[in-house]
Amino acid sequence: MFARQKPAEIVETLKNDPAYQLWDRLQQIYAANVQPKIQELQPQINLLQREYMAAQMVVFKDKRFFPDANSTLRLTYGKVNGFSPRDALRYEFQTDLDGVMEKYVPGDYEFDVPEN
């Protein structure tokens, strides 16, 4: 359909497409009415999520919790190596107790370290 059209012609064709016009109007309404309210409420949502996670950790003491990865499935493959970004500095591919303790934040649900 667009193979022989110039970019300006393609843009004009799309602007006249009813589906594009609907999407564009919905996007305008969202940007004007929904997005500002979400941005206004986001700090409160973040605090409530932290409280909710802390409460779950109190109620489900034996459950293991992991940091939120935004509900995404992450797959990877290959060989994992450390790296050396500059002379005399080396990062390994795994951490040790010293690395865990560097991130330790007492009372923080994500970076607190159990006593044992």
CYANA upper distance limits for C-alpha pairs under 8 A (distance plus 0.5 A):
  2 PHE  CA     10 ILE  CA      6.99
  5 GLN  CA      9 GLU  CA      6.39
  5 GLN  CA     10 ILE  CA      6.68
  6 LYS  CA     10 ILE  CA      6.83
  7 PRO  CA     11 VAL  CA      6.76
  8 ALA  CA     12 GLU  CA      6.78
  9 GLU  CA     13 THR  CA      6.60
 10 ILE  CA     14 LEU  CA      6.67
 11 VAL  CA     15 LYS  CA      6.63
 12 GLU  CA     16 ASN  CA      6.93
 13 THR  CA     17 ASP  CA      6.94
 14 LEU  CA     20 TYR  CA      6.90
 15 LYS  CA     20 TYR  CA      6.96
 15 LYS  CA     21 GLN  CA      7.06
 16 ASN  CA     20 TYR  CA      8.03
 16 ASN  CA     21 GLN  CA      7.54
 17 ASP  CA     21 GLN  CA      6.71
 18 PRO  CA     22 LEU  CA      6.64
 19 ALA  CA     23 TRP  CA      6.74
 20 TYR  CA     24 ASP  CA      6.47
 21 GLN  CA     25 ARG  CA      6.63
 22 LEU  CA     26 LEU  CA      6.65
 23 TRP  CA     27 GLN  CA      6.53
 24 ASP  CA     28 GLN  CA      6.74
 25 ARG  CA     29 ILE  CA      6.77
 26 LEU  CA     30 TYR  CA      6.59
 27 GLN  CA     31 ALA  CA      6.57
 28 GLN  CA     32 ALA  CA      6.61
 29 ILE  CA     33 ASN  CA      6.34
 29 ILE  CA     34 VAL  CA      7.97
 30 TYR  CA     34 VAL  CA      5.38
 30 TYR  CA     35 GLN  CA      6.56
 31 ALA  CA     35 GLN  CA      5.72
 31 ALA  CA     36 PRO  CA      7.67
 32 ALA  CA     36 PRO  CA      7.43
 33 ASN  CA     37 LYS  CA      7.50
 34 VAL  CA     38 ILE  CA      6.83
 35 GLN  CA     39 GLN  CA      6.69
 36 PRO  CA     40 GLU  CA      6.64
 37 LYS  CA     41 LEU  CA      6.69
 38 ILE  CA     42 GLN  CA      6.33
 39 GLN  CA     43 PRO  CA      8.37
 41 LEU  CA     45 ILE  CA      6.67
 42 GLN  CA     46 ASN  CA      6.56
 43 PRO  CA     47 LEU  CA      6.89
 44 GLN  CA     48 LEU  CA      6.72
 45 ILE  CA     49 GLN  CA      6.60
 46 ASN  CA     50 ARG  CA      6.87
 47 LEU  CA     51 GLU  CA      6.82
 48 LEU  CA     52 TYR  CA      6.50
 49 GLN  CA     53 MET  CA      6.63
 50 ARG  CA     54 ALA  CA      6.66
 51 GLU  CA     55 ALA  CA      6.59
 52 TYR  CA     56 GLN  CA      6.73
 53 MET  CA     57 MET  CA      6.78
 53 MET  CA    109 TYR  CA      8.33
 54 ALA  CA     58 VAL  CA      6.93
 54 ALA  CA    109 TYR  CA      6.99
 55 ALA  CA     59 VAL  CA      6.73
 56 GLN  CA     60 PHE  CA      6.23
 57 MET  CA     61 LYS  CA      6.15
 57 MET  CA     63 LYS  CA      8.02
 57 MET  CA     65 PHE  CA      8.24
 66 PHE  CA    110 GLU  CA      8.28
 67 PRO  CA    110 GLU  CA      7.17
 80 VAL  CA     93 PHE  CA      6.94
 81 ASN  CA     92 GLU  CA      7.41
 81 ASN  CA     93 PHE  CA      5.89
 82 GLY  CA     90 ARG  CA      7.73
 82 GLY  CA     91 TYR  CA      5.77
 82 GLY  CA     92 GLU  CA      4.51
 82 GLY  CA     93 PHE  CA      4.95
 82 GLY  CA     94 GLN  CA      8.46
 83 PHE  CA     90 ARG  CA      6.40
 83 PHE  CA     91 TYR  CA      5.83
 83 PHE  CA     92 GLU  CA      7.05
 83 PHE  CA     93 PHE  CA      8.37
 84 SER  CA     88 ALA  CA      8.30
 84 SER  CA     89 LEU  CA      6.15
 84 SER  CA     90 ARG  CA      4.93
 84 SER  CA     91 TYR  CA      6.62
 85 PRO  CA     89 LEU  CA      7.11
 85 PRO  CA     90 ARG  CA      7.57
 86 ARG  CA     90 ARG  CA      8.34
 95 THR  CA     99 GLY  CA      6.06
 95 THR  CA    100 VAL  CA      7.50
 96 ASP  CA    100 VAL  CA      6.92
 97 LEU  CA    101 MET  CA      6.61
 98 ASP  CA    102 GLU  CA      6.78
 99 GLY  CA    103 LYS  CA      7.27
100 VAL  CA    104 TYR  CA      6.82
100 VAL  CA    113 VAL  CA      8.50
101 MET  CA    113 VAL  CA      8.30
103 LYS  CA    111 PHE  CA      6.79
104 TYR  CA    111 PHE  CA      5.71
104 TYR  CA    112 ASP  CA      6.01
104 TYR  CA    113 VAL  CA      6.73
105 VAL  CA    111 PHE  CA      5.78
105 VAL  CA    112 ASP  CA      5.67
105 VAL  CA    113 VAL  CA      8.21
106 PRO  CA    111 PHE  CA      7.91
106 PRO  CA    112 ASP  CA      5.61
106 PRO  CA    113 VAL  CA      7.87
107 GLY  CA    111 PHE  CA      8.43
107 GLY  CA    112 ASP  CA      6.11
108 ASP  CA    112 ASP  CA      5.59
